[in-house]
Amino acid sequence: MCGAPKQGGTLAGVDLATQTVIQGQVWHDGAPVAGAYVRLLDATDEFTAEVVTSPEGEFRFFAAPGAWKLRSLAPVGRGERALTADVGLNETTVAIA
């Protein structure tokens, strides 16, 4: 079982001046996807972490600044998004086609 914290919620207590946070939602057909697996891959496509989305389709990772790829896997399909994360809050959406 993954030791990831509950997804979603506030960032109270997180120092966004020093932390790199990648968070967002997974969507399909105009609605959030609950229970989707979201994988964080580094610039070489190496698996780094995985979380399950909240009932609102939310996910969150704490990572280092740099190039990342998010890959979502759900019964309704797959989605992927590349991004460059900076120190602070980096928000994005992963769309499942």
All heavy atoms as an XYZ file, in Angstrom:
707
protein
N       0.852     -1.176      0.000
C       0.000      0.000      0.000
C       0.895      1.236      0.000
O       1.866      1.304      0.720
C      -0.903     -0.058      1.228
C      -1.623      1.215      1.552
S      -3.261      1.592      0.920
C      -4.184      0.151      0.851
N       0.524      2.194     -0.781
C       1.273      3.450     -0.884
C       1.082      4.279      0.379
O      -0.010      4.327      0.934
C       0.772      4.219     -2.108
S       1.536      5.827     -2.305
N       2.123      4.934      0.825
C       2.041      5.771      2.008
C       1.704      7.215      1.685
O       2.002      8.099      2.465
N       1.104      7.467      0.539
C       0.790      8.829      0.122
C      -0.305      9.408      1.010
O      -1.208      8.701      1.450
C       0.327      8.849     -1.330
N      -0.243     10.714      1.286
C      -1.296     11.343      2.090
C      -2.598     11.420      1.302
O      -2.615     11.251      0.081
C      -0.730     12.738      2.354
C       0.208     12.985      1.229
C       0.779     11.643      0.856
N      -3.691     11.666      2.021
C      -4.986     11.867      1.387
C      -4.851     12.984      0.353
O      -4.251     14.017      0.612
C      -6.015     12.246      2.447
C      -7.403     12.469      1.903
C      -8.361     12.785      3.042
C      -9.750     13.011      2.531
N      -9.971     14.330      1.993
N      -5.398     12.769     -0.826
C      -5.279     13.739     -1.909
C      -6.294     14.855     -1.743
O      -7.368     14.666     -1.192
C      -5.457     13.042     -3.257
C      -4.413     11.975     -3.513
C      -3.008     12.526     -3.493
O      -2.643     13.329     -4.314
N      -2.216     12.094     -2.536
N      -5.957     16.029     -2.293
C      -6.833     17.190     -2.182
C      -6.580     17.925     -0.879
O      -5.558     17.739     -0.232
N      -7.499     18.762     -0.502
C      -7.353     19.504      0.745
C      -6.455     20.718      0.587
O      -6.067     21.106     -0.511
N      -6.116     21.298      1.725
C      -5.343     22.535      1.714
C      -3.847     22.262      1.748
O      -3.412     21.142      1.997
C      -5.694     23.417      2.933
O      -5.173     22.784      4.097
C      -7.190     23.603      3.065
N      -3.096     23.298      1.533
C      -1.637     23.234      1.629
C      -1.157     23.921      2.901
O      -0.023     24.383      2.966
C      -1.001     23.875      0.395
C      -1.124     23.061     -0.892
C      -0.712     23.896     -2.092
C      -0.299     21.802     -0.808
N      -2.010     23.962      3.907
C      -1.637     24.577      5.183
C      -0.399     23.880      5.728
O      -0.311     22.654      5.727
C      -2.784     24.476      6.178
N       0.569     24.664      6.140
C       1.790     24.119      6.693
C       2.864     23.787      5.671
O       3.954     23.374      6.029
N       2.557     23.947      4.389
C       3.541     23.682      3.335
C       4.204     25.008      2.958
O       3.523     25.965      2.595
C       2.880     23.042      2.091
C       3.891     22.874      0.975
C       2.248     21.708      2.456
N       5.517     25.046      3.035
C       6.268     26.258      2.692
C       6.505     26.281      1.181
O       7.430     25.662      0.670
C       7.600     26.276      3.439
C       8.393     27.546      3.189
O       7.934     28.414      2.405
O       9.484     27.666      3.773
N       5.655     27.001      0.469
C       5.745     27.059     -0.996
C       6.939     27.869     -1.481
O       7.219     27.902     -2.679
C       4.447     27.586     -1.596
C       3.245     26.647     -1.416
C       1.980     27.306     -1.950
C       3.483     25.314     -2.090
N       7.663     28.505     -0.571
C       8.888     29.213     -0.953
C      10.049     28.232     -1.104
O      11.052     28.554     -1.743
C       9.226     30.281      0.082
N       9.899     27.031     -0.527
C      10.987     26.051     -0.593
C      10.561     24.708     -1.186
O      11.409     23.910     -1.561
C      11.566     25.782      0.816
O      10.536     25.235      1.651
C      12.117     27.056      1.438
N       9.266     24.449     -1.257
C       8.755     23.159     -1.738
C       8.250     23.274     -3.170
O       7.729     24.311     -3.578
C       7.599     22.685     -0.853
C       7.975     22.466      0.582
C       8.874     21.256      0.751
O       8.629     20.204      0.186
N       9.941     21.428      1.518
N       8.383     22.194     -3.907
C       7.818     22.101     -5.254
C       6.636     21.150     -5.183
O       6.800     19.966     -4.880
C       8.856     21.573     -6.261
O       9.982     22.454     -6.245
C       8.287     21.508     -7.669
N       5.448     21.682     -5.445
C       4.214     20.912     -5.362
C       3.592     20.848     -6.756
O       3.406     21.880     -7.411
C       3.215     21.551     -4.371
C       1.922     20.751     -4.309
C       3.844     21.683     -2.995
N       3.297     19.638     -7.189
C       2.579     19.426     -8.461
C       1.221     18.867     -8.079
O       1.137     17.804     -7.460
C       3.326     18.427     -9.368
C       4.724     18.941     -9.698
C       2.515     18.164    -10.640
C       5.608     17.906    -10.398
N       0.175     19.601     -8.411
C      -1.160     19.124     -8.076
C      -2.145     19.476     -9.179
O      -1.898     20.355     -9.995
C      -1.639     19.669     -6.743
C      -2.081     21.101     -6.739
C      -2.679     21.518     -5.403
O      -2.415     20.912     -4.369
N      -3.489     22.552     -5.417
N      -3.254     18.763     -9.174
C      -4.279     19.031    -10.176
C      -5.403     18.039    -10.093
O      -5.632     17.422     -9.054
N      -6.079     17.872    -11.227
C      -7.213     16.964    -11.317
C      -7.116     16.151    -12.597
O      -6.515     16.589    -13.587
C      -8.535     17.721    -11.333
C      -8.944     18.293     -9.998
C     -10.312     18.924    -10.093
O     -10.502     19.894    -10.813
N     -11.270     18.371     -9.363
N      -7.742     14.987    -12.562
C      -7.902     14.144    -13.749
C      -9.351     14.293    -14.193
O     -10.274     14.179    -13.379
C      -7.573     12.667    -13.435
C      -7.851     11.791    -14.645
C      -6.118     12.533    -13.000
N      -9.542     14.560    -15.499
C     -10.879     14.777    -16.070
C     -11.132     13.870    -17.263
O     -10.210     13.551    -18.017
C     -11.031     16.233    -16.525
C     -11.221     17.180    -15.388
C     -10.260     17.660    -14.554
C     -12.449     17.735    -14.952
N     -10.805     18.492    -13.617
C     -12.154     18.554    -13.835
C     -13.755     17.627    -15.376
C     -13.144     19.262    -13.153
C     -14.725     18.347    -14.699
C     -14.422     19.143    -13.608
N     -12.400     13.487    -17.427
C     -12.843     12.729    -18.600
C     -14.278     13.136    -18.905
O     -15.137     13.118    -18.009
C     -12.770     11.223    -18.328
C     -13.341     10.385    -19.428
N     -12.722     10.285    -20.659
C     -14.450      9.634    -19.493
C     -13.441      9.494    -21.424
N     -14.504      9.086    -20.749
N     -14.541     13.511    -20.126
C     -15.886     13.911    -20.570
C     -16.515     14.970    -19.661
O     -17.683     14.897    -19.299
C     -16.816     12.697    -20.660
C     -16.570     11.873    -21.912
O     -15.913     12.378    -22.850
O     -17.048     10.715    -21.962
N     -15.714     15.975    -19.282
C     -16.233     17.101    -18.512
C     -16.464     16.838    -17.036
O     -17.082     17.647    -16.357
N     -15.954     15.709    -16.519
C     -16.150     15.389    -15.106
C     -14.848     14.879    -14.499
O     -14.043     14.245    -15.177
C     -17.243     14.334    -14.955
N     -14.627     15.147    -13.200
C     -13.434     14.621    -12.545
C     -13.500     13.099    -12.434
O     -14.588     12.526    -12.347
C     -13.463     15.275    -11.158
C     -14.861     15.700    -10.941
C     -15.464     15.939    -12.294
N     -12.334     12.467    -12.439
C     -12.250     11.004    -12.375
C     -11.723     10.595    -11.003
O     -10.553     10.830    -10.682
C     -11.330     10.450    -13.490
C     -11.230      8.937    -13.399
C     -11.823     10.890    -14.861
N     -12.583     10.021    -10.202
C     -12.186      9.513     -8.884
C     -11.527      8.152     -9.045
O     -11.880      7.373     -9.937
C     -13.409      9.391     -7.992
N     -10.543      7.863     -8.196
C      -9.926      6.545     -8.185
C      -8.971      6.258     -9.321
O      -8.580      5.105     -9.523
N      -8.583      7.274    -10.070
C      -7.598      7.082    -11.140
C      -6.203      7.007    -10.527
O      -5.929      7.660     -9.521
C      -7.659      8.230    -12.143
N      -5.339      6.221    -11.122
C      -3.941      6.184    -10.698
C      -3.190      7.254    -11.484
O      -3.311      7.325    -12.704
C      -3.319      4.818    -10.977
C      -3.894      3.744    -10.093
C      -5.007      3.022    -10.480
C      -3.323      3.469     -8.856
C      -5.544      2.043     -9.670
C      -3.857      2.495     -8.027
C      -4.963      1.781     -8.448
O      -5.498      0.821     -7.628
N      -2.432      8.083    -10.780
C      -1.615      9.110    -11.425
C      -0.167      8.804    -11.093
O       0.204      8.723     -9.919
C      -1.986     10.536    -10.976
C      -1.124     11.570    -11.698
C      -3.464     10.808    -11.222
N       0.634      8.630    -12.128
C       2.052      8.336    -11.958
C       2.873      9.563    -12.290
O       2.581     10.275    -13.250
C       2.465      7.188    -12.875
C       1.805      5.893    -12.494
C       2.188      4.774    -13.397
N       1.552      3.541    -12.948
C       1.513      2.445    -13.655
N       2.066      2.399    -14.851
N       0.914      1.373    -13.174
N       3.919      9.774    -11.501
C       4.877     10.847    -11.738
C       6.134     10.218    -12.322
O       6.734      9.334    -11.706
C       5.189     11.563    -10.420
C       6.134     12.756    -10.500
C       5.503     13.901    -11.287
C       6.523     13.215     -9.099
N       6.492     10.650    -13.528
C       7.664     10.133    -14.227
C       8.670     11.256    -14.401
O       8.293     12.395    -14.685
C       7.272      9.580    -15.598
C       6.115      8.571    -15.614
C       5.696      8.279    -17.043
C       6.503      7.307    -14.902
N       9.964     10.925    -14.267
C      10.991     11.957    -14.430
C      11.280     12.207    -15.911
O      10.618     11.653    -16.797
C      12.251     11.617    -13.636
C      13.020     10.430    -14.171
O      12.757      9.967    -15.309
O      13.917      9.953    -13.448
N      12.277     13.022    -16.192
C      12.591     13.426    -17.572
C      13.016     12.253    -18.452
O      12.954     12.349    -19.677
C      13.676     14.500    -17.566
N      13.418     11.132    -17.837
C      13.811      9.949    -18.614
C      12.698      8.905    -18.640
O      12.937      7.751    -19.006
C      15.098      9.313    -18.046
O      14.821      8.806    -16.728
C      16.237     10.321    -17.989
N      11.499      9.295    -18.229
C      10.329      8.406    -18.136
C      10.459      7.353    -17.046
O       9.752      6.352    -17.047
C      10.013      7.727    -19.476
C       9.141      8.588    -20.367
O       8.702      9.658    -19.917
O       8.892      8.193    -21.516
N      11.344      7.581    -16.095
C      11.507      6.661    -14.976
C      10.401      6.915    -13.948
O      10.137      8.061    -13.577
C      12.879      6.866    -14.330
C      13.204      5.882    -13.241
C      13.499      4.483    -13.773
O      13.921      4.341    -14.940
O      13.294      3.536    -13.013
N       9.759      5.834    -13.508
C       8.708      5.923    -12.494
C       9.280      6.508    -11.209
O      10.321      6.077    -10.729
C       8.130      4.527    -12.234
C       7.156      4.480    -11.100
C       5.824      4.785    -11.305
C       7.563      4.139     -9.827
C       4.912      4.753    -10.260
C       6.665      4.092     -8.770
C       5.335      4.394     -8.992
N       8.576      7.491    -10.633
C       9.017      8.130     -9.401
C       8.017      7.929     -8.264
O       8.402      7.638     -7.148
C       9.250      9.640     -9.629
O      10.211      9.790    -10.675
C       9.759     10.323     -8.389
N       6.727      8.103     -8.559
C       5.703      7.984     -7.518
C       4.344      7.748     -8.159
O       4.162      7.977     -9.364
C       5.665      9.255     -6.675
N       3.394      7.303     -7.339
C       2.030      7.081     -7.807
C       1.058      7.359     -6.673
O       1.328      7.007     -5.519
C       1.868      5.633     -8.271
C       0.481      5.308     -8.800
C       0.406      3.890     -9.325
O       0.311      2.967     -8.492
O       0.471      3.709    -10.549
N      -0.057      8.021     -7.008
C      -1.129      8.258     -6.046
C      -2.458      7.930     -6.724
O      -2.541      7.828     -7.951
C      -1.157      9.719     -5.525
C       0.098     10.041     -4.732
C      -1.361     10.706     -6.653
N      -3.493      7.780     -5.907
C      -4.852      7.558     -6.399
C      -5.622      8.853     -6.201
O      -5.535      9.473     -5.137
C      -5.527      6.396     -5.636
C      -6.960      6.192     -6.108
C      -4.722      5.110     -5.818
N      -6.377      9.265     -7.213
C      -7.117     10.523     -7.107
C      -8.227     10.435     -6.058
O      -8.780      9.371     -5.795
C      -7.740     10.943     -8.452
O      -8.613      9.913     -8.914
C      -6.677     11.243     -9.489
N      -8.540     11.598     -5.507
C      -9.606     11.733     -4.516
C     -10.968     11.585     -5.209
O     -11.044     11.515     -6.446
C      -9.520     13.124     -3.873
O      -9.926     14.111     -4.812
N     -12.062     11.585     -4.446
C     -13.391     11.554     -5.069
C     -13.630     12.718     -6.036
O     -14.466     12.622     -6.935
C     -14.347     11.624     -3.870
C     -13.572     11.000     -2.756
C     -12.146     11.457     -2.989
N     -12.874     13.820     -5.871
C     -12.991     14.985     -6.764
C     -11.966     14.938     -7.899
O     -11.778     15.922     -8.612
C     -12.826     16.276     -5.969
C     -13.914     16.523     -4.944
C     -13.722     15.706     -3.663
O     -12.562     15.348     -3.338
O     -14.726     15.402     -2.998
N     -11.273     13.810     -8.046
C     -10.289     13.665     -9.110
C      -8.970     14.366     -8.846
O      -8.158     14.548     -9.743
N      -8.706     14.749     -7.590
C      -7.507     15.523     -7.252
C      -6.313     14.631     -6.950
O      -6.463     13.524     -6.420
C      -7.779     16.388     -6.028
C      -8.891     17.381     -6.237
C      -9.319     18.046     -4.945
O      -9.356     17.372     -3.897
O      -9.633     19.247     -4.994
N      -5.137     15.145     -7.271
C      -3.885     14.479     -6.931
C      -2.858     15.521     -6.525
O      -2.992     16.698     -6.833
C      -3.348     13.651     -8.116
C      -3.008     14.480     -9.324
C      -1.754     15.061     -9.467
C      -3.948     14.698    -10.324
C      -1.447     15.845    -10.574
C      -3.646     15.461    -11.438
C      -2.392     16.037    -11.565
N      -1.805     15.064     -5.811
C      -0.737     15.977     -5.383
C       0.559     15.193     -5.227
O       0.567     14.100     -4.680
C      -1.089     16.631     -4.059
C       0.002     17.576     -3.544
C      -0.371     18.234     -2.226
N      -1.549     19.076     -2.423
C      -2.490     19.251     -1.502
N      -2.419     18.657     -0.336
N      -3.512     20.047     -1.753
N       1.650     15.796     -5.719
C       2.990     15.250     -5.531
C       3.906     16.346     -4.994
O       3.772     17.507     -5.354
C       3.592     14.773     -6.864
C       2.884     13.604     -7.482
C       1.986     13.784     -8.529
C       3.133     12.314     -7.033
C       1.351     12.707     -9.114
C       2.490     11.233     -7.611
C       1.602     11.424     -8.648
N       4.856     15.956     -4.169
C       5.952     16.812     -3.754
C       7.165     16.313     -4.520
O       7.500     15.123     -4.440
C       6.176     16.737     -2.238
C       5.051     17.373     -1.468
C       3.888     16.672     -1.195
C       5.163     18.679     -1.034
C       2.846     17.265     -0.502
C       4.125     19.282     -0.338
C       2.969     18.575     -0.073
N       7.795     17.183     -5.293
C       8.868     16.773     -6.196
C       9.979     17.813     -6.197
O       9.876     18.848     -5.545
C       8.303     16.615     -7.615
N      10.997     17.524     -6.959
C      12.072     18.502     -7.170
C      11.698     19.368     -8.375
O      10.931     18.939     -9.237
C      13.382     17.781     -7.449
N      12.229     20.580     -8.456
C      11.992     21.383     -9.659
C      12.554     20.659    -10.883
O      13.548     19.940    -10.787
C      12.778     22.672     -9.386
C      12.950     22.730     -7.904
C      13.031     21.301     -7.455
N      11.886     20.840    -12.022
C      12.394     20.240    -13.252
C      11.298     19.719    -14.146
O      10.115     20.011    -13.955
N      11.708     18.922    -15.136
C      10.784     18.365    -16.126
C      10.168     17.079    -15.590
O      10.880     16.189    -15.108
C      11.524     18.096    -17.430
N       8.856     16.988    -15.687
C       8.105     15.841    -15.203
C       7.029     15.459    -16.208
O       6.601     16.281    -17.008
C       7.443     16.147    -13.860
C       8.415     16.380    -12.763
C       8.860     17.590    -12.303
C       9.102     15.398    -12.002
N       9.767     17.411    -11.296
C       9.937     16.070    -11.087
C       9.087     14.000    -11.991
C      10.739     15.391    -10.179
C       9.895     13.342    -11.085
C      10.706     14.029    -10.191
N       6.570     14.227    -16.089
C       5.434     13.767    -16.877
C       4.436     13.123    -15.915
O       4.824     12.371    -15.019
C       5.873     12.740    -17.916
C       4.764     12.327    -18.867
C       5.240     11.273    -19.859
C       6.294     11.830    -20.767
N       6.791     10.825    -21.735
N       3.168     13.438    -16.091
C       2.085     12.830    -15.333
C       1.354     11.872    -16.256
O       1.002     12.245    -17.380
C       1.118     13.900    -14.826
C       1.708     14.913    -13.864
C       0.786     16.111    -13.734
C       1.963     14.278    -12.514
N       1.132     10.659    -15.797
C       0.400      9.668    -16.592
C      -0.751      9.156    -15.738
O      -0.544      8.664    -14.631
C       1.317      8.530    -16.995
C       0.645      7.500    -17.879
C       1.638      6.484    -18.382
N       2.563      7.141    -19.311
C       3.817      6.743    -19.493
N       4.304      5.736    -18.823
N       4.587      7.384    -20.366
N      -1.960      9.269    -16.255
C      -3.145      8.827    -15.540
C      -3.678      7.545    -16.164
O      -3.770      7.430    -17.388
C      -4.216      9.910    -15.600
O      -5.390      9.445    -14.965
N      -4.045      6.606    -15.290
C      -4.610      5.324    -15.714
C      -5.920      5.123    -14.969
O      -5.964      5.177    -13.742
C      -3.650      4.180    -15.379
C      -2.205      4.357    -15.844
C      -1.296      3.354    -15.164
C      -2.132      4.208    -17.342
N      -6.993      4.897    -15.718
C      -8.315      4.698    -15.126
C      -9.114      3.762    -16.025
O      -8.777      3.590    -17.197
C      -9.034      6.038    -14.992
N     -10.181      3.167    -15.498
C     -11.010      2.298    -16.337
C     -11.554      2.993    -17.595
O     -11.783      2.340    -18.609
C     -12.153      1.876    -15.406
C     -11.558      1.956    -14.037
C     -10.616      3.134    -14.096
N     -11.712      4.322    -17.533
C     -12.251      5.058    -18.686
C     -11.187      5.408    -19.721
O     -11.501      5.908    -20.789
C     -12.998      6.341    -18.250
C     -14.232      5.997    -17.444
C     -12.076      7.270    -17.493
N      -9.907      5.172    -19.412
C      -8.850      5.459    -20.382
C      -7.567      5.944    -19.727
O      -7.388      5.832    -18.510
N      -6.699      6.497    -20.563
C      -5.394      6.992    -20.118
C      -5.199      8.429    -20.563
O      -5.723      8.843    -21.589
C      -4.273      6.146    -20.735
C      -4.296      4.714    -20.338
C      -3.322      3.890    -21.150
N      -1.972      4.443    -21.073
C      -0.890      3.731    -20.924
N      -0.960      2.434    -20.853
N       0.291      4.298    -20.873
N      -4.415      9.165    -19.805
C      -4.065     10.527    -20.171
C      -2.639     10.809    -19.770
O      -2.069     10.120    -18.916
N      -2.056     11.820    -20.387
C      -0.673     12.159    -20.091
C      -0.470     13.653    -20.268
O      -1.079     14.270    -21.132
C       0.240     11.382    -21.040
C       1.677     11.358    -20.635
C       2.454     10.325    -21.426
O       2.318      9.116    -21.138
O       3.177     10.735    -22.349
N       0.396     14.225    -19.421
C       0.736     15.642    -19.533
C       2.172     15.835    -19.078
O       2.560     15.371    -18.020
C      -0.194     16.494    -18.682
C       0.255     17.969    -18.667
C      -0.762     18.884    -18.077
N      -1.981     18.934    -18.842
C      -2.295     19.911    -19.691
N      -1.459     20.885    -19.907
N      -3.450     19.914    -20.303
N       2.940     16.536    -19.902
C       4.309     16.913    -19.537
C       4.280     18.325    -18.971
O       3.479     19.159    -19.398
C       5.210     16.854    -20.760
N       5.154     18.585    -17.985
C       5.225     19.926    -17.426
C       6.607     20.170    -16.844
O       7.348     19.235    -16.564
C       4.160     20.132    -16.345
C       4.336     19.356    -15.050
C       4.328     20.320    -13.889
C       3.216     18.366    -14.906
N       6.926     21.443    -16.708
C       8.136     21.855    -16.024
C       7.700     22.510    -14.718
O       6.960     23.492    -14.733
C       8.956     22.842    -16.873
O       9.305     22.198    -18.095
C      10.222     23.271    -16.137
N       8.137     21.922    -13.613
C       7.724     22.405    -12.297
C       8.805     23.294    -11.700
O       9.993     22.982    -11.774
C       7.451     21.228    -11.370
N       8.372     24.395    -11.134
C       9.248     25.315    -10.420
C       8.946     25.205     -8.929
O       7.907     24.663     -8.534
C       9.002     26.754    -10.881
C       9.325     26.945    -12.347
O      10.392     26.473    -12.780
O       8.511     27.560    -13.061
N       9.809     25.765     -8.093
C       9.523     25.831     -6.665
C       8.215     26.598     -6.492
O       7.968     27.600     -7.158
C      10.677     26.530     -5.904
C      10.296     26.774     -4.451
C      11.946     25.700     -5.983
N       7.343     26.084     -5.648
C       6.034     26.676     -5.438
C       4.946     25.729     -5.896
O       5.170     24.534     -6.082
N       3.769     26.271     -6.125
C       2.610     25.481     -6.523
C       2.524     25.412     -8.040
O       2.471     26.452     -8.718
C       1.339     26.096     -5.940
C       0.029     25.383     -6.259
C       0.054     23.947     -5.770
C      -1.129     26.142     -5.638
N       2.472     24.218     -8.579
C       2.346     23.969    -10.015
C       1.045     23.205    -10.224
O       0.943     22.034     -9.853
C       3.525     23.144    -10.519
C       4.858     23.824    -10.300
O       5.328     24.537    -11.154
N       5.456     23.632     -9.127
N       0.041     23.869    -10.786
C      -1.270     23.238    -10.974
C      -1.478     22.860    -12.429
O      -1.082     23.589    -13.331
C      -2.377     24.172    -10.498
C      -2.322     24.416     -9.016
C      -3.497     25.226     -8.512
O      -3.544     26.427     -8.805
O      -4.352     24.627     -7.825
N      -2.123     21.709    -12.637
C      -2.340     21.213    -13.987
C      -3.558     20.304    -14.018
O      -4.091     19.920    -12.979
C      -1.091     20.466    -14.499
O      -1.241     20.203    -15.877
C      -0.854     19.171    -13.742
N      -3.989     19.960    -15.206
C      -5.078     19.016    -15.413
C      -4.597     17.941    -16.360
O      -3.914     18.230    -17.355
C      -6.310     19.730    -16.035
O      -6.739     20.748    -15.128
C      -7.439     18.764    -16.284
N      -4.936     16.699    -16.048
C      -4.653     15.578    -16.943
C      -5.987     15.154    -17.542
O      -6.901     14.765    -16.808
C      -3.987     14.404    -16.209
C      -3.721     13.255    -17.175
C      -2.693     14.849    -15.529
N      -6.094     15.267    -18.862
C      -7.331     14.904    -19.550
C      -7.225     13.488    -20.099
O      -6.225     13.137    -20.730
C      -7.610     15.884    -20.681
N      -8.243     12.696    -19.834
C      -8.329     11.351    -20.393
C      -9.172     11.439    -21.644
O     -10.309     11.919    -21.604
C      -8.932     10.377    -19.384
C      -7.997     10.211    -18.198
C      -9.232      9.036    -20.032
C      -8.507      9.299    -17.112
N      -8.610     10.990    -22.754
C      -9.318     11.071    -24.037
C     -10.270      9.905    -24.217
O     -10.158      8.889    -23.629
C      -8.313     11.085    -25.172
